[in-house]
Amino acid sequence: MINRKEALALIRKYVKDKKLIKRSLAVEMILRDIARRLHKDEDLWGLTGLLYNIDHEYVGKEPEKSGTLAAQLLDGLLPEAGVNAIKSINYMYTNYIPITSLDKSLIAADAVTDLIFSTMRALSSKKPSELDLDILVDKLNDPLATNVNNRNRIKLCTDVGMDLEVFLALSLNIVKQIPDDPVL
């Protein structure tokens, strides 16, 4: 398995959009936290979160390729469990059904970061410091703000034994720690 330094080099090579980089860093940190709570391999979970979006800028208008291209790029660099989790994000096209705690945690972390960042963009200040758990819970429960698919993906955190509000709070706290312009 590659180390974090090598994974960051891959991110620099394949991901240019700073928003995607920030999101990948957030998902990495969320997964590391969950792994720690579940007594799982923090490095595997963290690297999976860091690299899950590595193909995003290359699949463009062909979202059905997302996950499959990442799996090809990461084959031999990340253990099979990590590659499978990345494929599980786009299970509708990759035919890899999310079954493991890593699979479900990655899907939930991806969806919750989407919710957090979209909620921040809707704030007048657009600053993470202005976002609190109550606002996030309201957005999650608002059918006009969050589609059912994304809501269900976030709720996968309960499949791995995490309370929904605890998951939202830890995710929000992690996103607040990521700098606006992350340097890799």
Order of alpha helices (4+ residues) and beta strands (2+ residues): alpha-alpha-alpha-alpha-alpha-alpha-alpha-alpha-alpha-alpha-alpha
